[in-house]
Amino acid sequence: MTTEAPSTTIMTPNGDVTLSGPILERYTAAGGPTGSLGVPLGPPEDVGNGGKVVHFTNGAIYSTAAGPAYVVQGEILRVYTAQQGPTGTLGFPTGDEKVITGGWESTFEHGTIKWVDTGNGVFVEQVTQN
């Protein structure tokens, strides 16, 4: 007998979206529909090698086939998308965005993206691959 993962259906302007598993857990931890991510823009999409992504009003949550799920948002999401997301050279996120001196940083399987203030209010992106 198999047990299905808990799921929840969220009403959005684009229709109902059902979330489950690690993405639902991370979304709930981020405050759900009233949290910083907002509402889902559509259902989970397959991405990478068995992974999933859900795009929200203010970011995205990515999960590998084995989980866990991590939030990518703001300018780091823009840069990550330009780097082809999880199918690009950086791979899947390995942690949520964190605040660093002068900006933000997100880590990925094969690198890091930093969005840093140069000291005069101009932010620059730094993509490091390992």
N, C-alpha and C positions, 0 to 999 in steps of 0.2 A: 504494500500500500504506500503510495507516495503522498506527500503533503505539499500542497501548493503554497508558495510564498504569499504572505499577506499582500494585499493590494488595496489601492484606493483610487476612486475616480474623482477627478477634479473638473468642475464645469468651467469652461473658458469661453471667450467670445467666438473661438473657432470650433467649438464643439467639445464634447467630453474627452478627457485624456486619462487613461489608466496608467498609474505608476506602481511598480512593485520592486522588491529586492533591494539591492544596495542603492539604487538611484532614489527610491522612495525613502529609505533610511536617511540618506544625506540631505534630501529635500526637506524632510521633516525637521532635521537638526538645524537647517538654515532658516526655519520659520514658516515653511510651507507657503501657501499663496499670499500671505500677508508679510512674508519675510523679504529679504533683500533681493532674491531672485525673481519675485513676482510669479506670474502664472505660466504654465507650459504653453509654448506656441504650437505644439503638435505632439504626436505620440513618440515613444522611443524609436530611434532609428538604429539599424545595424551599422557598425563602423569598425574598421580595422579587422583584426583577427578574432571575431566572436564578441567584440565589445558592443557597447550601446552608448548613445548620446541622446540627451533630451535638451532642447533649446528652450530657454525661458525668456521672459521680457528683458531681464537684466543679466544674462549669463547662460552658462550651459553646465550640465553635469555629465561627466564621462565615466564609464565603468568598463573594466576589462571583463572577459568571460568569467574569470574567477573572482571579480570584485577586488577591492572595494571601489567606491565611487568618489570622485573629487570634483569640486567646483572650479571652473575657469571663467573669468569675467573681465569686463572692462577692456582696457588697452592690451592686456596680456592675452585675452581671448582673440582680439583682432590680430595680433602678431602670430599666435598659435594657428589660427585659421589660415593666415598667409603662408605658414610653414607646412600646410597640408594636414594639420591636426594629427590624430593618432596614426594616420597612414603615412605621414611624413617622417623625416629623420629623427624627430624628437620622441615619437611614440606616445604612449598614454601618460596622463598626469600621474604622479606618485604622491601628491599631497595637495592640499588646498593652498590658495594664495596666502602669503604671509607678508606682513608689514616689515620692511627693512629700513635702514637709515635712508631717508630721502625718497622712498618709493615702495614698490611691491615686488615680490618674487614668487614664481611658481616653478616647481621642479617636475621633470618628466623622466621617462625611462632612460632617455639618452641625452639629457641636457637640461638647461635652465633658461627661463626668460625673466629678465629684470626690466622694470619700467622705473627709471630713476631720474630725479630732479638734478640737473647739473649745477644747481646753486643759484640760478637766475630765473627760476620758474619754467625753464624749458626742460621737458622730459625727453629722454632718449631711451630707445629700446636696446637691450643687449641680449643676444641669443648666443648661448654657449652650448656646444655639443660635446659630449664625451663618448 
